[in-house]
Amino acid sequence: MNSANYLVRRATVDDLPALTALWRAMRFPVPELELEKRLTEFQVAMDADGHLLGGVRLEMVERQGHIKYEAFIDFALADQLRPLFWERIQNLAANHGLFRLWTQEDAPFWKRSGLKVADAETLQKLPAAWNAMPGEWLVLQLRDEAAMQAIAMEKEFAALMQLEKDQTQKALDQARMLKFAATLLAIMLAVFVAVMVLYAFRRDPALLQEFSGGWRK
């Protein structure tokens, strides 16, 4: 069957009965309760009629992903479904900004997809929640934490600089407004005084004569 006839998506409550049956068939050494509690972490493959064909879990901790509990109704479909699961996992990893993908799945597909045996130095970066799991770990580096932290610091510095620039501009704008208001007030006061003087001279012309006489003296 062509892989175009398959759909891979996040598991929903409606998938739980079929996924539970698959879980039991695979005899995973963990309680079914974990499946129910972590249902949204499971990605499932469906055929054109909506029947579940397989599933895999992507657990995310500390911006790292763990691919586990790979299962298929018929492992003859694995070669067709794994690339679809892998594409889905990579999209999820990119959307969540994961640094690494880890797995203990032993199918050759995962090594062909770029995951490599983790060395001692890389294992130091394995989240503590997974440290107790025995067995060989495969890992794929997706992002460089140091580079990401540098970018984050650069963005934070740029944001602070922009904030300071905005505050400085705001202070300058306020100063301009105060200067404009003071100038406008002075003009209004001068006009008021001029109007009052003119009014006084027109009301009592004698004041104008006295003023001009005093000015000539």
C-alpha positions as a printed NumPy array, in Angstrom:
array([[  0.   ,   0.   ,   0.   ],
       [  1.238,   3.478,  -0.854],
       [  2.315,   5.633,   2.11 ],
       [  0.002,   8.354,   0.78 ],
       [ -2.866,   6.197,   2.074],
       [ -1.641,   6.6  ,   5.661],
       [ -2.196,   9.473,   8.063],
       [  0.058,  10.197,  11.046],
       [ -1.298,  12.513,  13.724],
       [ -1.472,  13.083,  17.473],
       [ -3.468,  10.488,  19.397],
       [ -6.891,  11.431,  20.742],
       [ -9.218,   9.869,  23.306],
       [-10.993,   8.066,  20.468],
       [ -7.761,   6.2  ,  19.724],
       [ -7.347,   4.944,  23.285],
       [ -9.094,   1.537,  22.93 ],
       [ -7.108,   0.528,  19.824],
       [ -3.888,   1.991,  21.238],
       [ -4.418,   0.113,  24.518],
       [ -4.894,  -3.157,  22.63 ],
       [ -1.666,  -2.497,  20.716],
       [  0.07 ,  -1.624,  23.999],
       [ -0.946,  -4.959,  25.48 ],
       [  0.129,  -6.844,  22.361],
       [  3.584,  -5.236,  22.565],
       [  3.818,  -6.11 ,  26.297],
       [  5.512,  -2.858,  27.194],
       [  6.98 ,  -3.071,  30.735],
       [  4.993,  -0.046,  31.933],
       [  1.406,   0.267,  33.174],
       [ -1.379,   1.219,  30.787],
       [ -2.05 ,   4.167,  33.085],
       [  0.996,   5.881,  31.582],
       [ -0.572,   5.507,  28.143],
       [ -3.781,   7.152,  29.352],
       [ -2.021,   9.946,  31.238],
       [  0.381,  10.736,  28.374],
       [ -1.984,  10.096,  25.485],
       [ -1.297,  13.421,  23.739],
       [  2.416,  12.543,  23.539],
       [  1.623,   9.602,  21.263],
       [  1.627,   9.88 ,  17.493],
       [ -0.506,   7.332,  15.657],
       [ -0.649,   6.047,  12.088],
       [ -4.079,   5.423,  10.55 ],
       [ -5.126,   3.779,   7.296],
       [ -7.632,   5.252,   4.839],
       [-10.509,   3.635,   6.775],
       [ -9.402,   5.141,  10.091],
       [ -7.948,   1.964,  11.557],
       [ -4.916,   2.33 ,  13.814],
       [ -1.794,   0.737,  12.344],
       [  0.894,   1.851,  14.759],
       [  2.077,   4.387,  17.27 ],
       [  5.117,   5.97 ,  18.867],
       [  5.601,   8.308,  21.797],
       [  7.63 ,  11.503,  21.801],
       [  8.246,  12.564,  25.389],
       [  9.644,  16.081,  25.815],
       [ 11.71 ,  17.101,  28.856],
       [ 14.016,  20.115,  29.216],
       [ 13.702,  20.867,  25.486],
       [ 14.853,  17.349,  24.6  ],
       [ 12.78 ,  14.589,  23.043],
       [ 12.673,  10.877,  23.749],
       [ 11.33 ,   8.604,  20.986],
       [  9.972,   5.425,  22.542],
       [  7.258,   2.741,  22.584],
       [  7.372,   2.189,  18.843],
       [  4.595,  -0.277,  17.989],
       [  2.849,  -1.658,  14.895],
       [ -0.186,  -3.845,  14.345],
       [  1.852,  -5.538,  11.622],
       [  5.619,  -4.976,  11.53 ],
       [  5.519,  -5.588,   7.774],
       [  4.229,  -1.987,   7.621],
       [  7.099,  -0.593,   9.689],
       [  9.273,   0.376,   6.715],
       [  6.418,   2.451,   5.278],
       [  5.249,   3.991,   8.543],
       [  8.558,   4.838,  10.192],
       [  9.449,   7.604,   7.679],
       [  6.019,   9.164,   8.296],
       [  6.516,   9.006,  12.055],
       [ 10.005,  10.464,  11.628],
       [  8.699,  13.388,   9.585],
       [  6.04 ,  14.06 ,  12.218],
       [  8.614,  13.864,  15.05 ],
       [ 10.973,  16.28 ,  13.293],
       [  8.156,  18.785,  12.812],
       [  7.201,  18.537,  16.483],
       [ 10.845,  18.946,  17.515],
       [ 11.174,  22.069,  15.37 ],
       [  7.903,  23.541,  16.652],
       [  8.952,  22.997,  20.285],
       [ 12.554,  24.152,  19.79 ],
       [ 14.086,  20.868,  20.979],
       [ 17.872,  20.654,  21.258],
       [ 18.179,  16.876,  20.844],
       [ 16.264,  13.729,  20.048],
       [ 17.068,  10.556,  21.976],
       [ 15.933,   6.958,  21.555],
       [ 16.677,   3.435,  22.706],
       [ 14.748,   1.92 ,  19.814],
       [ 17.021,  -0.588,  18.077],
       [ 15.571,  -0.648,  14.553],
       [ 18.292,   0.215,  11.98 ],
       [ 16.006,   2.939,  10.612],
       [ 16.863,   5.307,  13.457],
       [ 20.599,   5.133,  12.829],
       [ 20.008,   5.608,   9.118],
       [ 17.984,   8.713,  10.011],
       [ 20.974,  10.35 ,  11.672],
       [ 20.797,   9.24 ,  15.302],
       [ 24.161,   8.054,  16.582],
       [ 25.352,   6.208,  19.654],
       [ 25.774,   8.812,  22.399],
       [ 29.285,   9.144,  23.797],
       [ 30.074,   9.77 ,  27.461],
       [ 30.204,  13.542,  27.015],
       [ 26.845,  13.691,  25.252],
       [ 25.26 ,  11.399,  27.849],
       [ 25.987,  14.091,  30.439],
       [ 23.263,  16.126,  28.714],
       [ 20.659,  13.374,  29.042],
       [ 17.795,  14.688,  31.23 ],
       [ 17.819,  13.302,  34.761],
       [ 14.327,  11.87 ,  34.221],
       [ 15.795,   9.364,  31.741],
       [ 19.117,   8.606,  33.455],
       [ 17.897,   5.46 ,  35.18 ],
       [ 16.898,   3.753,  31.924],
       [ 19.39 ,   0.986,  31.079],
       [ 20.578,   0.329,  27.568],
       [ 22.261,   2.115,  24.71 ],
       [ 21.159,   5.616,  23.808],
       [ 21.065,   7.048,  20.297],
       [ 21.016,  10.819,  19.945],
       [ 20.596,  13.437,  17.242],
       [ 21.761,  16.995,  17.898],
       [ 19.214,  19.455,  16.497],
       [ 20.363,  22.78 ,  17.933],
       [ 23.44 ,  24.129,  19.694],
       [ 22.487,  25.336,  23.178],
       [ 25.447,  27.737,  23.355],
       [ 24.504,  29.307,  20.039],
       [ 20.839,  29.503,  21.052],
       [ 21.754,  31.099,  24.388],
       [ 24.006,  33.587,  22.593],
       [ 21.16 ,  34.46 ,  20.236],
       [ 18.782,  34.781,  23.181],
       [ 21.228,  37.084,  25.004],
       [ 21.713,  39.132,  21.855],
       [ 17.96 ,  39.484,  21.448],
       [ 17.598,  40.418,  25.117],
       [ 20.362,  43.045,  24.8  ],
       [ 18.76 ,  44.429,  21.648],
       [ 15.405,  44.575,  23.441],
       [ 16.983,  46.459,  26.379],
       [ 18.687,  48.889,  24.001],
       [ 15.411,  49.481,  22.195],
       [ 13.639,  50.017,  25.519],
       [ 16.261,  52.572,  26.577],
       [ 15.996,  54.27 ,  23.191],
       [ 12.205,  54.383,  23.485],
       [ 12.429,  55.832,  27.   ],
       [ 14.943,  58.467,  25.863],
       [ 12.733,  59.407,  22.918],
       [  9.735,  59.582,  25.233],
       [ 11.626,  61.922,  27.586],
       [ 12.648,  64.132,  24.643],
       [  9.077,  64.217,  23.394],
       [  7.851,  65.192,  26.846],
       [ 10.501,  67.942,  27.038],
       [  9.414,  69.286,  23.646],
       [  5.797,  69.267,  24.754],
       [  6.648,  71.129,  27.962],
       [  8.696,  73.695,  26.009],
       [  5.861,  74.161,  23.526],
       [  3.324,  74.503,  26.339],
       [  5.524,  77.066,  28.141],
       [  6.01 ,  79.075,  24.929],
       [  2.297,  78.953,  24.152],
       [  1.471,  80.063,  27.69 ],
       [  3.933,  82.968,  27.454],
       [  2.426,  84.07 ,  24.134],
       [ -1.086,  83.838,  25.529],
       [ -0.03 ,  85.846,  28.594],
       [  1.612,  88.507,  26.425],
       [ -1.477,  88.748,  24.232],
       [ -3.671,  88.992,  27.328],
       [ -1.546,  91.797,  28.781],
       [ -1.557,  93.637,  25.44 ],
       [ -5.324,  93.317,  25.171],
       [ -5.816,  94.533,  28.733],
       [ -3.509,  97.528,  28.142],
       [ -5.284,  98.4  ,  24.901],
       [ -8.626,  98.061,  26.627],
       [ -7.489, 100.323,  29.44 ],
       [ -6.216, 103.002,  27.002],
       [ -9.449, 102.92 ,  25.012],
       [-11.536, 103.12 ,  28.179],
       [ -9.517, 106.065,  29.543],
       [ -7.603, 107.962,  26.816],
       [ -6.024, 110.123,  29.514],
       [ -3.933, 107.145,  30.505],
       [ -2.381, 107.096,  27.058],
       [ -1.458, 110.793,  27.309],
       [  0.057, 110.275,  30.745],
       [  1.948, 107.228,  29.51 ],
       [  3.316, 108.964,  26.43 ],
       [  4.204, 112.018,  28.484],
       [  6.019, 109.973,  31.017],
       [  7.8  , 108.113,  28.212],
       [  9.055, 111.391,  26.68 ],
       [ 10.396, 112.506,  30.062]])
